[in-house]
Amino acid sequence: MEIIKVEHLKKDFIIYEKEPGLKGVIKSFYNAKKIIKKAVDDVSFTINQGEIIGYIGPNGAGKSTTIKMLTGILTPTSGEVKVDSVIPYQKRTLNAKKIGVVFGQRTQLWWDLPLIESFTVLKEIYEISDIDYKERLSYFSNLFGLDEFIKQPVRQLSLGQRMKADIVASLLHNPKILFLDEPTIGLDVIAKENIRKTLKDIHDKYQTTIILTTHDLADIEELCDRIMMIDQGKIIYDGSLETIKAKFGSKKIVCFTLKADSMMDLTVFDRLKKKDPDLIASIEDSKLTVVFNKLKIKVGDIITPVLAQTDVLDIDISDDHLENIIKAIYKNGF
Ligand SMILES: Nc1ncnc2c1ncn2[C@@H]1O[C@H](COP(=O)(O)OP(=O)(O)OP(=O)(O)O)[C@@H](O)[C@H]1O
């Protein structure tokens, strides 16, 4: 069932550019150069109830601007946006009851109050019944181990504890949709894993629709069925991670650690370049890296000529990292 519908959504920001220095300030006072920034530029998509979507893109691509329009914080320049049949910027309060929002960099909790007090305030704001509140709080306490820090003021919590607390706060009213902006930013590996696992549990229990913006691709790999990729305000990919991997994931990387000062003639790869013109071989600090298409060339064909020519201390063979694949899509398109 469709829960979010966005059609030809646009958001322009008007920026006034000034020249540097005091002269520039005075000049811009009279005739500043007006620039229109198309932060979101004709974006359309639909999201079904229960989907977990990874909304990714480079810095400044338009992710936050889209989320702000979905949460009702910003009014679109044009186009349509509906969240569970409501136009968010027209009915902000009603929309707020249907959604939960977590911004990794900020907190929605009251800094000086013990955490439990923040939850009590939210219970009143969202008019959550005693039974529901008790049931949810005990469920989240078990998942996140809240008892350890629930009586502490929020300002004393560690970043990981604060993130858990914010996620609980956003879910107490059992929203249909959860917007998560960088939920694992700044956390250590174990805390990240804990957050991801818990989000999966919550999704399984409540079938919450989750829209996640992140620069951490492990979040995407572990959580998302679908990726929407935005760049310069336009959606450049909307589909599964499997499709991306099938199309771009055929690269393999072999990295040789060479004995210091050993010689290596890269022309040995010329013959292989006829089979795979995109093969790249490079040397830096006694490390020889060869990137090639595993569907066109066998790993053995790379290793044999290198071993015949030079002293190798170590060999590391890996598939191309998702990060490189995504970077290449940002650069060259899908
Ligand atoms: N209030 C604003 N006034 C003017 N320009 C803005 C405003 N908000 C965002 N922009 C511009 O719109 C573009 C999109 O910004 P947005 O914050 O949506 O990007 P993002 O994809 O969330 O980036 P990041 O990954 O860095 O958070 C950027 O060029 C940004 O500078």
The ligand as an SDF file (V2000), in Angstrom:
LIG
                    3D

 31 33  0  0  0  0  0  0  0  0999 V2000
   17.9680   27.3730    3.4440 N   0  0  0  0  0  0  0  0  0  0  0  0
   18.7480   27.3000    2.3680 C   0  0  0  0  0  0  0  0  0  0  0  0
   19.0710   28.4160    1.6880 N   0  0  0  0  0  0  0  0  0  0  0  0
   19.8330   28.3540    0.5780 C   0  0  0  0  0  0  0  0  0  0  0  0
   20.3370   27.2200    0.0680 N   0  0  0  0  0  0  0  0  0  0  0  0
   20.0720   26.0710    0.7130 C   0  0  0  0  0  0  0  0  0  0  0  0
   19.2460   26.0460    1.8860 C   0  0  0  0  0  0  0  0  0  0  0  0
   19.1390   24.7610    2.3070 N   0  0  0  0  0  0  0  0  0  0  0  0
   19.8510   24.0160    1.4350 C   0  0  0  0  0  0  0  0  0  0  0  0
   20.4000   24.8010    0.4690 N   0  0  0  0  0  0  0  0  0  0  0  0
   21.2200   24.3370   -0.6610 C   0  0  0  0  0  0  0  0  0  0  0  0
   20.4860   23.3400   -1.3640 O   0  0  0  0  0  0  0  0  0  0  0  0
   21.3490   22.2790   -1.7730 C   0  0  0  0  0  0  0  0  0  0  0  0
   20.8270   20.9590   -1.2150 C   0  0  0  0  0  0  0  0  0  0  0  0
   21.0460   20.9540    0.1920 O   0  0  0  0  0  0  0  0  0  0  0  0
   20.6390   19.7280    1.1400 P   0  0  0  0  0  0  0  0  0  0  0  0
   20.8700   20.1710    2.5380 O   0  0  0  0  0  0  0  0  0  0  0  0
   19.2710   19.2560    0.7710 O   0  0  0  0  0  0  0  0  0  0  0  0
   21.7300   18.6310    0.7150 O   0  0  0  0  0  0  0  0  0  0  0  0
   22.0280   17.1810    1.3550 P   0  0  0  0  0  0  0  0  0  0  0  0
   21.9370   16.2080    0.2250 O   0  0  0  0  0  0  0  0  0  0  0  0
   21.1650   16.9470    2.5250 O   0  0  0  0  0  0  0  0  0  0  0  0
   23.5480   17.3480    1.7770 O   0  0  0  0  0  0  0  0  0  0  0  0
   24.4100   16.7230    3.0130 P   0  0  0  0  0  0  0  0  0  0  0  0
   24.7270   15.3050    2.6560 O   0  0  0  0  0  0  0  0  0  0  0  0
   25.6430   17.5960    2.9680 O   0  0  0  0  0  0  0  0  0  0  0  0
   23.6090   16.8910    4.2630 O   0  0  0  0  0  0  0  0  0  0  0  0
   22.7410   22.6500   -1.3260 C   0  0  0  0  0  0  0  0  0  0  0  0
   23.4160   23.2650   -2.4090 O   0  0  0  0  0  0  0  0  0  0  0  0
   22.5020   23.6630   -0.2130 C   0  0  0  0  0  0  0  0  0  0  0  0
   23.5590   24.5890   -0.1340 O   0  0  0  0  0  0  0  0  0  0  0  0
  1  2  1  0
  2  3  1  0
  2  7  2  0
  3  4  2  0
  4  5  1  0
  5  6  2  0
  6  7  1  0
  6 10  1  0
  7  8  1  0
  8  9  2  0
  9 10  1  0
 10 11  1  0
 11 12  1  0
 11 30  1  0
 12 13  1  0
 13 14  1  0
 13 28  1  0
 14 15  1  0
 15 16  1  0
 16 17  2  0
 16 18  1  0
 16 19  1  0
 19 20  1  0
 20 21  2  0
 20 22  1  0
 20 23  1  0
 23 24  1  0
 24 25  2  0
 24 26  1  0
 24 27  1  0
 28 29  1  0
 28 30  1  0
 30 31  1  0
M  END
$$$$
